[in-house]
Amino acid sequence: MKRLLLLAVSALFLGWFSVTVQTPNHLAKTWAPKEYSGPFGFIRQAFLENLSGPTSDSSALLAGLAIGDTSKLSELAQDNMKVVSLTHLTAVSGANCAIVIGLVYVVLGRLALSRMIKTLISISALVFYVLLVGPEPSVLRAATMAGVVMLGHLLGRRGGATQGLALCVIALLIADPWLATNYGFLLSVLATLGILELAPAMAVRLSARMPKWLALLLAVSISAQLACLPVLLQLQAGLSTYSIPANLLSEPLVAPITVLGIGACLISPIAPWVSSFLSWIASLGTWCILAIAKYLAEAPVATVDWPSGIYGVIGGVLVLILVVAWMRSRNRQVRKVSALSISLLVAAIIGGCSSQQFQASSWPPKDWSVVSCDVGQGDATVIKSQGLIAVIDVGRKPGPIRKCLDRLRVVKIDLLVLTHFDLDHVGGLDGALESRVIGTAIITSYQDERPAAGITWRKLSKAAVETIEAGAGLSGTFGDFKWQVLSPHLGAAEAEDSNDGSVTMLFANSQLVFLGLADLGERGQMRLASESSIWLGDGFGEVPVVVKVAHHGSRDQYPELYEQLRPQVSLFSVGEGNEYGHPTDRSLAMVRNAGSSIFRTDKQGSIAIVATSEGLRAYVSGRG
């Protein structure tokens, strides 16, 4: 009972802590593997330079499993692994330390050495590995606990594993209190505690219904994820539906991959070609893991909705307590009540969140014309006409735009417009390019010296049939739409910054008019209004107008432009809980005063606009 109380209180506290303390308003100390070199940085560098594999992501994942370096792993691969709860594979932890110690003991087992010498050599090897991979919180936790266990073994004192975990946590927090603000440390501690306290009892019960090896694998995976649930809910939207099969299929590959990866790393400064050969062999395994992650991440209903915030934490802790009571209680009646309570609680929570999921399953409508994709704090708009597709901006990360385009069944982008080179508009380009053909690309003619501009240019030069710099007056046809660039003028001499030089475009047909204002600020909107005789004339008559509100609904707006347009629908592409306060009350009031209906991706998810003979209809996917 005491252990059950310890597990529940720990999970509740750490879950509450992650909700209330780890916010943008609180300082948190982070650790980035790619910034670490340490005394053995030359070994890391040689290993990374000699990595090879079937794909760039497979070799990059090998570096993650062997030394915790994910700097070369693409965001698409990371997103897939996150969806199916496989990101823990790239966090060097107890499994890596166990492999290192196991390899050392295998070598030392053939030598006639005393227990003290063997233990000291093992601890030295562990210290070397920590210095090689870097002081990542999960590494510190695992290495300290392993050191405590080995020291206890040397002294002939065998304490409980849970006590060893508690001791190492106390020691680490005394040494570095900032670890308490690190998600990796919280998850590492909870996962270990769950495995120690829940997995043995669960394995015994499961082994009555399946082979022992499978029962043990399931018990370890389920126990770790249950214990981490209160914190995981703050890092991802909902529960991963396929996390257990993903881990069951991947875990058998981890040990051989890690052994080969560590071997390749150690030998890389001496024999680079051997390191490349070993890493290529090991990358075959990581390629399989990535294929598993991609297949399951793209499967239907990859996540199940769950409440966020403190209510989600409380629900997760209640489930954890009931599962522990179900598995560990010797009272048959208690086990029955716990099992029934788990079923009712999970059904109530998921059932209460399922309306959005059912709504999302029927989205998008068949005859949509304009879609504002939910890509978080960024922009991504898709326009369809007579089977042709135009995409305006791609958001910050590849995952959300890829998911949106997949749901819209987009296989070819006939017109790709990147309004400017801010990362929340071009950062997700890989997600749009993946498995898709690109026709014409239009980019701003504003001269941007930032790295994102050069990277975007290079990607488009390989993917697009042609790339054109936008200038006011540039026009064309797209299905039954006529489009034209309204700003900036070619060369963007009038632009004060990249936002002021972002591309604004007008799409018009007989059923609707769409105006994308990108991140154009008040000055740019004033210029646009002063030139309205060119593109607006006497107005659009009875044709309804849809506006993508500029700059996610910031305060930097020119209300007179919106008064001129009188849009029926205003789309706000904005991230939930963003730190900028977008959309502002001023911009919301502005479009309301213009007589517009408001739709927001942070509240309603992706938004599809359908043009009918009776006017415009909006269909939202819902959040999650």
N, C-alpha and C positions, 0 to 999 in steps of 0.2 A: 504493500500500500504506500509505503514511503517513497519507493521508486516511481510508482505511478504519479504520485503527487509532484515529485521532482521533475519528471518529464513534462507534465501538464503545465506547471508553473513556469518552467523554462520556456516552453513554446509560447505561452501566453505573453510573458514578459517581452521576449524578443520580437514577437509579432507586434505587440503594442509599441515597442520601441521603434520598429521600422516604420510604423505609420506616423507616429507623433514627432519623432526626432529627426529621421532621415528625410528632410525636406530641403528645398533650395535655400531656405532661410537659415539652415543650420550648417555649420562647417563640418565637413567630413574629410578625413585623410584617406586618399586613395593611393593605390600602388599600381603602376603600369609596367608590365613585363618588358615592353619594347624600350623602356627608358633605362632598364637595369643592365649594367655590365659586370660589376663586381670584380673580384680578383681573378676570376676565370672567364672573363668576358671574351678572351681570344678563342676559347674553346666553343662558346656559344656562337660567336661570329663565324668561325670556320664551319660549324655544323649547318648554320642557316645558309651559308654561301654554297654548300655542296649538296643541299637537299635536292632530291629528284623523285619523280613519281609519275603515275599515269596522267594526273592532272595537277594543276597548280594548287588547288584546294586540298587534294589528298596529301601532298607533301607538306602543305601548311598545317594541316591537322596533325600530322606526325610530330611536328615541332611542338604543337600544343600538348599532345599526350606525353611526350618525352621530357620537355623542359618548361612547359607552361607558356610558351610564346605563341600568341595567336595573331601577331601583327600582320602576318601574310594571309590569313584566312579571310575570304571575302565576306561581306556583310550578308549576302544571300545564303551562304553556307551557315553562318552564325544564326541567322533568323530561322532556318529550317531546324537546326539543332535545339534552338530555344523552344520552338513550338512543341517538340516531342520530348523535352526535358533531357537532352543529352549534353547540355553545356558543361555539366560537371566533369565530363571527360577531359576537358582542356584545363581544369584546375588541378594542379599537382597537389596530391593529398595523401591520405593513408595508404592507398593502394600502391602508389609510386614508392613510398618509403618502405613498404613491406617487400616490394620487388628488389629494391636496392639491398636491403638487409639480407633477404633470402639469397641473392646472388653472392654476397660476401660470405655467408655461412656455407654455401655450397663449395666455394673455393677453400675456405679455411677448414672445412670438415676433413679434408685429406691430410691436414698438417697436424702434427703432435704439439698443439699449443694449449696452454691453460685456459680455463674459462675466462679469467680476467683479461688475458691478451686478446682473445677472440672478441670479447665484449667491447674493449677499448678500440680495436680496429673497426668493428662494426659502427660504433658511435662516430669514429673519425670519418668513415665513409659516408655516414649520414650527414655530418657537418659539411663535407665536401659537396654533396649533392645539393644541400640547401644553398650554399654559396654559388653553386653553378646555376641553379634555376632562379634564385632570388628570393627575398623575404616576403613572398606572398602570404597573406594571412592563413590560408588553408594549409600551406606548407609548414608554417611555424607551428600551427596546432598539431599537425600530424607528426612532425619531427620531434617536437617537445614530448608528446605523449609516448612515442616510440622510445625516446631516450629515457623517460621515466621508467617504462616497463623493463628496458634492458638493465638499467641501473639497479632496479629492484631485484631482477634475476641475479645479477652479480653479487648483491649483498645477501641473497638467499631469502628475501622478503617478497612474498607474492601477494600484493594487495589486489582488490577488485579493479576491474577495468574502468568502471564508472568513477571510482575514487581517483584513479590515475588521470582520467579526463578532467575531473574537477580541479585537480592539482595543477595540471598544465594550463588550464584556462586562467586560474588565479595568477600563476606565475607570469603568463604572457600579458595579462591586463595590468599587472603591477609594472612590468617593463615598458609597456606601451598602451596606455589607456585608450588611445585613439582607435585601437582595434575594435572597440565596442561599437564604433560607427560604421564598420565595414560589413557589407552584406555577405561577402565571401566567408568571413570569419563566423558570422552568425549561422550560416547554412552548414558550414563544416562541423561546428559544434553540435547543432541539432541533429544532423544526419548521423553522426557518430553515436550520439545518445540514443537515437531511435533504434539503430542497429544493435547496440548493446542491450537495451532493455526490452525491445519488442520482437526482434527477429527470431531469437531462439524459440520462444513460445509459439510464434506464428509458424515456424518451420515444422515443429512437432505436429501441430494440428493439420497443416497442409500435407504432410507426408503420409497421412492416413488415406489421402485421396489421389496421390500422384507419386512418381519416383522421388526419392530423397534429394537427388541433385537438383531437380527442378523445383522442389519445395523450398530448398535453401536459396536458390537464385531469386525466386519470387519473394520470399520472406525478406531478404536483404533489400531488394528494390522497393517493395511496398513500405517497409518500415522506415527507410530513409526519407521517402517522399512524404509519408504521413507526418513525420516529425517536423519536416521543413515546411509543411503546408502553410502555416500562418505567415511565414516570411515570404514564401514563394508567391503568395497571392498579391503581394505588393510589387512584384517584379514582372508579372505577366497577367494578361487579361484572361481570367478563368482557369479551368483545370485542363491539363493536357490529356486528351482522350486516349492517345496511343503511347503514353510514356512507358507503361509496363512492357508491352511487346517490343518497343524500340530498345529498351535497356536489356531485355532478355536476349535479343538477337545480337546486340553490340558487345555486351560484356565479355563473352568468350574470346573476342578478338583483341581485347584491350591488353592482356598480359603479354602475349607474343609481340604485339606491336610495340609496347613500351620497352621490352627487353631489347629488341632490335634497334629501336630509336635511341636508347641510352648508349648502346654499343656503338652505333654510328656517330653519336655525338662525341664520345670519348676518343675515338680513333681519328676523327676528322682533321686535327692539326698534323697528324703524323702521316696518314695515308688517305688523302681526300677521295681518291677513286674508290677505295673500299667503303668509305663513308657513303658515297653516292650510291653504290651498289646495295648496301644494306638498307639505306633509306628508301630506295625504289621498291625493294621487296616488302618492307614494312608498309609502304604506302598502298600496296594492294589491299591490305586490311582496312586502312583508313578510307580508301575509295568505297569499300563495301559499307562502312558506317555512314558515309555521306549519302550513298544511294538509299540506304534504309531511312535516313532522316528525311530526304527529299520526298520519297514515295509516301511516307506516313504524314508528313506535313501538308502534302497536297491532297490527302484523302478527305472525303466528306466529314464534316463536323470534327475537325481536328482539335477543337477546344470546346469545353462545356462551360457555360456562364456560371459565375459564382460571385456573390456580393463582394465589393471592394471595401477598403477602409476597416475601421474597427469592428464592424459587424461581420465582415468576412473573416477576420482574425478569430473572433469569438466562435463563429460557426466551425472553423477549422479546428480549434482547440477542443470543442465539444465532440467532434467526430473522433479526434485522436484519443480522448479519454475513454469514449465508449468502445473503440477498437481495442485498447489496452485491457479494459475490463472484460471484454468478450474473449480475448485470447488468453489472459492470465488468471482469471478468477477460477477457483476450484468449485465455486457454488454454481450448480447447473442452472438454477433459477436466475442468478445474476447474468449468466451468459445469454440466456434466452431474452431477458429484458434488454440487455445491451444490444444484441443483434437486431431486435425489433426497433429499438430506439434509433440505431444507425440508419436503418431503412427509412423510417419516417422522417428523420432529420434531413438526410440527403435528398429525399424526394421533395420535401417542403422547400428546401433552399433552391435546388435546381429547377423545380417546378415554378417557383416564384420568379426565376430569371429566364424561363424558357420562352416567354412570349416574344422577346426580341429575336431569339434564335429561330423561331418559326417564321417570324416576319422576314428575317434575313434569307431564309431558304427559298422564299418566293421572289426575291429581288435578284436581278433588275427586271422591270417590266419589258415585255417583248419589243415594244415600239418606241423605246427611249431615243431622244435626240441629243440631250446634253447630260453629262454626269459629272458631278463634283466628287472626286474620290476622297475618301477619308484617309489621308496620309499623315495625320498628326499636324504639327505646326509647320505647314508648308502648303504648296499649291500643286494641284494636279487636276486638270479638266479634260474630259474626253467628249468629242463631238462625233456623231454618226450621221451620214447622209448617203442613201442609195448604196449601202454596203461599204462605203469608204469611211476611214477612221482618221480623225485628227486628235492629237494629244498636245495639250498646252501645259508644260512643266511636269515634273516627275517626283516632286517631294524630296525629302531629305534622305530617306533610306530606301534601299531597293525592295525590301519585303512588301510594304504596303501598296506600292504602285503595281508590283507584279501580281499581288493578290487581286487588286481591283481589275486589272486588265484581263486576268484569267477568268474572273467571274463574268466579265463582259464578253468573253470569248474572242478577244482581240488576238489575231495571229499576224496581222500586218498593220503597220502604222503608215498611212499614206502621207501624212503631213505631221511632222514633229516640230513644235515650237518651244524653244527654251528662251524665256523672256529675258533672263539675265543670269549671272553666274553665282548668285547667292546659293549656299548649299541647300537651303530649304526649297529650292526650285530645281536644282540639277543633281543633287547628291544621290538620288535614287535612279540615275540613268541606267545602271546595269540591270535593274529590275524591269525596265521597259524594253531594253534591248534583248534580254534573254529569250531565245527561241522565237524571236519576232523579226520580220523583215521591215526595214525602214526605207521609205521613199525619199521625199524631200524634207530636209531639216532647215528651219529658219531660226537664226540666233540674232541677238542684239548686235548692233554695229558700235556700241559703246566700247571703247578700248579699255579692257579690264586686264590688269597685270597680275591678278591673284592666281594661285596655282590651279584653282578649280576651273578657270577659263581654259588654260592650256590642256588640262586633262580632258575636259569636255570636247574641245576641238579634236584631239587625237582620237577619241572614241568615235566621234561622228564621222571622221574621215575614213574610218574602217567600216562603219555600219551603214551609213546613209548613201543613197545614190548620188545626191548632190546636197551641198550645204550653202545656204544663201544668207548674207547679212541683211537684216531688215532695215528699211527706211520708209518714212511716211510716203504713202502713195503706192507702195508695192501692193499688187492685188492679184487675184486669181479666182478660179472656180474650184469648188469642192463638192461633188455631188450636185445637189440643187442649191447649194449655198454659193453666194458670192462673198469673198473675203477681201479685206484690205487692212494694211498696217496703218495705224493712226499716228503712232509715235514710237521711237524718236525719229528725227530726220536722219538721213544717211550720214554716218559719222558721229551722230549724237553730240554735236558741238554744243548744243544748248543744255546738255545734261550736267548737273552738278555732282552726281554720284551714280552708282550702279542702279539704285532704285529709280532715280530720275531718268535713267537711260533704258529702263525695262520696256519690253515690247508690248504695246497695247494693240489689240486686234478686234475687228468687227466682222462677225459672220451674220449674213442676212439671207432669208428666203421668204416665201410667201406666208409661212406659218409662225416663224419666230425670228427674233433678232438676239444675238448673243454678243455682249461686249465684255472682253476680258481686260481688266485694268491692271493686271500684274501687281507690282509694288509701287506704282506711280503715286507720288506724294501730292500735296496740295498745289505746289507750283506747277508741276507737270499737268495736273488736272485743269488748272487755270489756262495753260497753253492750249490744252485739248478743247476746252470750251470756247476759247477765242477763235479756234479754227473750225468750229462746228458747222459753219456754212458749207464747208467742203464735204464733210462726211454725214452730217445730220440733216442739213437743208431745212425743210419744213417739218421734219419729224418722220416717224415711221408709220403714220396713219393708225390703222386698227391692229397692226401686227404687234403682238405682245413682246415685251423686252425682258431679257434675262441679263443681269449684271453680276459678274464675279467681282465683289467689292475689293477695292484696292488694299493691299498690304494687310490682309487678314483682319481688316476692320480696325486699324489703328486710328489715332486721333487726327492724323495728317490727311485730312480730306477737304474737298472743296464742295460744299453742299449745293451750290448753284448748278454744278454739273448734273448731279442726281435729280435736281428739280427739272432740268431740261429734259432728261431722259424719261422720267416718270416710269421706272421699271416695275413690272408686275411682280417679278421675283428677284430677290437679292440673295446671292450665295456667299456665305462666309466660310472660307477654307481655313480652319484654325484648329490648333491642338487642344485637347482637353487639359484644363488646369495649367495652361502655359504661363510662364513667368512674366510675360509682357503685358498681361491683362487684356489680351485681345479676345473678342472684339470689345471695344470701349463703349461706354454708355452713349458717348457723343455720336459715334458712327451708327449705332443701333437706332437712336432717335432720329438721326438724319434720314435713313432710308424709310423709317415709318412715316415721317413727315412727307416723304415723296410718294406715299401711298403704296409701298411695296410690301409683299409678304417676305418674311425672313426665314431662311433655312441655314442651319449651322452644322458643320461636320462634327464639331466637338460634342454636340448634343444629340444629333440624329444619325451619325454615321454618314456613309456615302449617300448622295442625293441624285436621283434620276428625274429629269424633266421630260415630260411627254407633251408634244403639241397635238391638240385635237381641234376639231371644228368648233368646239365650245370654249376653247382657250387652253391654258396650260394646266397640267396636273403634275404634282410632285410626289415621288415615291421614295421613302427613306429606308435604308437597310437596317438601321438601328446600330447601336454600339456593340462591340464585341465580335 
